[in-house]
Amino acid sequence: MRKFQVLFFALALMVAFLPHVCAADSEDTGDVLRAVLPAAALGMTFGLDDQEGRIQFYKSFLSTVAVTYGLKVGIDKEGPDGQDESFPSGHASMAFSSAFFIGKRYGWNYGLPAYAAATYVGWSRIDSDNHDPEDVVAGALLGVVCTYVFSTPFEENVRVEPVAGNGIWGVAVRGLW
């Protein structure tokens, strides 16, 4: 049942932003997805009642943001659009941090679409001339590394599931120790 709640939450986020995304160019769409991915990752921790995952998400995402903006100020590279502090891409680091968290914590079923969205975010930064490819790659790697340090796969210790079939009705309890 929790998986359906998580999927419903993710679909609701997508539907809420769909009109904006369809009418926007790649830069605007990347901006929206950069916000939707962390919201979806955090929302999954609530949907699955995963308090440990929520703390892991906070640590990984906040460390990603802190390191990204520390490097931006310290390196102060000019982007193709003439703006300062282009390296690394903050959009890419936040998107890939969230996507990697979803994939590592909850599996490829959720991670693959998140990686696709994060890849689009990175591409949109290059397509809009906000970043060079190396800015995006560095941001993506940074997000993945920070999240790798702070996150672990999600395992429910006890599962209670309904059982029905072949004249059997009841509840199955599975445990991991």
C-alpha positions in Angstrom: 0.0 0.0 0.0 2.9 2.4 0.8 4.3 2.0 -2.7 0.9 3.2 -4.2 1.0 6.2 -1.9 4.6 7.0 -3.0 3.6 6.6 -6.7 0.5 8.8 -6.1 2.7 11.5 -4.6 5.2 11.4 -7.5 2.4 11.5 -10.0 0.7 14.4 -8.2 3.9 16.3 -8.4 4.3 15.7 -12.1 0.7 16.6 -12.8 1.0 19.8 -10.8 4.0 20.9 -12.8 3.0 19.5 -16.2 1.3 22.6 -17.6 4.4 24.6 -16.9 6.8 22.0 -18.3 4.8 21.6 -21.5 4.7 25.3 -22.2 8.4 25.9 -21.3 11.7 25.8 -23.0 14.5 23.4 -21.9 15.9 25.9 -19.3 12.5 26.4 -17.6 11.8 22.6 -17.6 15.2 21.9 -16.1 14.5 24.5 -13.4 11.2 22.8 -12.6 12.7 19.3 -12.5 15.6 20.5 -10.4 13.0 21.4 -7.7 10.7 18.4 -8.3 13.5 15.7 -7.9 14.4 16.7 -4.3 10.7 17.1 -3.5 10.0 13.6 -4.8 13.0 12.2 -2.9 11.9 13.8 0.4 8.3 12.9 -0.3 9.2 9.3 -0.7 10.7 9.2 2.8 7.4 10.5 4.1 5.3 8.1 1.9 7.3 5.1 3.1 7.5 6.4 6.7 11.3 6.2 6.4 12.6 8.4 9.1 16.2 7.1 8.7 16.0 7.8 5.0 14.8 11.3 5.7 17.8 12.0 7.8 20.1 10.5 5.1 18.4 12.7 2.5 18.9 15.8 4.6 22.6 15.0 5.1 23.3 14.1 1.5 21.3 17.0 -0.1 22.6 19.6 2.3 26.2 18.4 1.9 25.8 18.5 -1.9 24.5 22.1 -1.8 27.2 23.2 0.6 30.1 21.7 -1.3 28.6 22.9 -4.7 28.3 26.5 -3.6 31.7 26.4 -1.8 33.3 25.3 -5.0 31.4 27.9 -7.0 32.7 30.7 -4.9 36.2 29.3 -4.6 36.7 28.5 -8.3 34.6 31.4 -9.8 34.6 30.1 -13.3 32.8 32.1 -16.0 30.0 30.2 -17.8 29.3 30.4 -21.5 26.6 33.0 -20.8 29.1 35.3 -19.1 27.8 34.7 -15.6 30.3 34.0 -12.7 30.4 30.9 -10.5 29.5 28.4 -13.2 31.5 25.5 -11.9 30.1 23.1 -10.8 26.5 23.2 -11.9 24.2 23.5 -8.9 21.2 22.3 -10.9 23.1 19.1 -11.9 24.4 18.5 -8.4 21.0 18.8 -6.8 19.2 16.8 -9.5 21.7 13.9 -9.4 21.9 14.0 -5.6 18.2 13.4 -5.5 18.2 10.9 -8.3 21.0 8.9 -6.7 19.3 9.0 -3.3 16.1 7.6 -4.8 17.9 4.9 -6.8 20.2 3.8 -4.0 17.6 4.0 -1.2 14.5 2.6 -3.0 15.8 0.7 -6.0 15.9 1.0 -9.8 12.2 1.0 -10.2 12.2 4.5 -8.8 15.8 5.4 -9.6 15.7 5.0 -13.4 13.1 7.6 -14.1 14.8 9.9 -11.6 18.1 9.5 -13.4 16.4 10.3 -16.7 15.0 13.5 -15.2 18.4 14.4 -13.7 20.1 13.8 -17.0 17.5 16.1 -18.7 18.3 18.8 -16.1 22.0 18.5 -16.9 21.3 18.7 -20.6 19.1 21.7 -20.2 21.9 23.7 -18.5 24.2 23.0 -21.5 21.4 23.6 -24.0 20.5 27.0 -22.5 24.2 28.1 -22.5 24.3 28.4 -18.7 27.1 25.8 -18.3 29.8 24.0 -20.2 29.6 20.2 -20.2 32.4 19.9 -17.6 30.3 22.1 -15.2 27.4 19.7 -15.5 29.5 16.5 -15.2 31.3 17.9 -12.2 27.9 18.8 -10.6 26.5 15.4 -11.3 29.5 13.6 -9.9 29.5 15.8 -6.8 25.8 15.1 -6.1 26.4 11.3 -6.5 29.5 11.3 -4.3 27.9 13.3 -1.4 24.8 11.1 -1.5 26.8 7.9 -1.7 28.5 8.9 1.5 25.3 9.5 3.5 22.7 7.0 2.1 22.1 3.3 2.4 19.5 1.0 0.8 16.0 1.0 2.4 15.0 -2.3 4.1 11.8 -2.7 6.0 12.5 -4.9 9.0 9.0 -6.2 9.3 6.4 -6.5 6.5 2.8 -7.3 7.1 0.9 -8.2 3.9 -2.6 -9.6 3.2 -2.7 -13.0 1.7 -5.6 -14.3 -0.4 -5.9 -17.2 -2.9 -6.7 -20.9 -3.2 -9.2 -20.7 -0.3 -6.6 -19.1 2.0 -7.3 -15.7 3.6 -5.0 -14.1 6.2 -2.0 -12.0 7.0 1.6 -12.8 6.3 4.3 -11.4 8.5 7.9 -11.3 7.1 10.9 -10.2 9.1 14.5 -9.4 8.4 17.0 -9.8 11.2 
